[in-house]
Structure formats: structure tokens, C-alpha cells
Amino acid sequence: MHNGVNHVEFELLDSGGVRVSLAASNVQYIKKNGINLVLDSNETLWFSESNLAGDYSFEIFTKDGKLYIATLNWIPTP
């Protein structure tokens, strides 16, 4: 819980099933629906349960030049 809001943890896996670190030390940027997120030391994404239902597009560009595109189909828990 952060600022009174629950968050759900998600991890990015590469095609081999290996987790890709989302920490600032590993990525140049992370975008959610085209907007840059603030990078931190977390290796995973913490998604706020207060987000509205729908598809969220994520673009992750790593410091070693790999681009990952992922879509989260978010359905909040009632």
C-alpha cells in the first residue's frame, strides 16, 4: 500500500521467460500510454489498483538497446 492505495506487482519476462529488470540502472525509459514514468530502483512494476479498467500500453527501452512492448488488460478487483 502506498499513500492509502493498493498496488499490484507485475514483472516483464523476455521470450525465454527470464525477468527483465525495470530498475533505473537497467532501463533508459518506461512509458505508460506514451507518458514517461519516473524510474526507481524497483525491478518490477507496481500498478495502482485505482487505475480505471482498460488496456494500458507499456514501452520499455533497456540500456542494452532492447525495446519491449506490453499491453496490460487491467480489470480492477471490486
N, C-alpha and C positions, 0 to 999 in steps of 0.2 A: 504494500500500500504506500502511495506517495501522495502527499497533500490531500489525504482523505479519499483517494480514488484507487481502486484496484487495478492492477496491470497483469497482463498475461505474457509469459515469456515465449518467444519464438526464436528458432535458430535457422540459419541459412546453411543448407547442405549442398555440396558440389555434386557433380554427376556420379561420383564414386561413393557418395554417402558420407563424406568427411565434412565435418563442420567448418565453415568459413568464419573466422573471427571478424566481428563487426567493430572491434575496438579501434579507436583513433590511430593507434600505432600500426594498424593493418589496412585501413581504408582511406582513400582520398575524399570520398563523399558518399553519403547515403541520401537519397531523395525519396520522399513520400508524396505521391501525386504531383511530382515535378518541383516540390519545395525541399530545399536542403534542410536536413535535420542537424541538430547540434551533436557533434561526435563526443564520445566519452570513453571510458575505459571498459565498458561492458562488451563482452564478446557476443552477446545476443541482443535481440530487440525486445524491449518491453513496451507492449501495446496497451494503451489505456482502454479499459472496459467502457469508458464513457463515449468512445467513438460511435458514430451512427452506423447502422447496418449498411453494408455495401462492399464493393470491391475497392481495395487500396493497392495502388501500384507502387512498387519499390524498385529503385535502381541503385545498385551498389557498385562502386568502382574501386578496386583494390589498388594498393600501392605497387603491386607487381603487374598492373596493367590488365587485370581481368574484369570484365563487366558482367554483372549478374542482374537479371530482370526477374522479378517475382510478383505475383498477384496474391493478395490475401483477401479471401472472400469472408468478411467479418460478419458474424451473426452474434450479437450480444446475448449474454445469458440473462434471462428475465429475473 
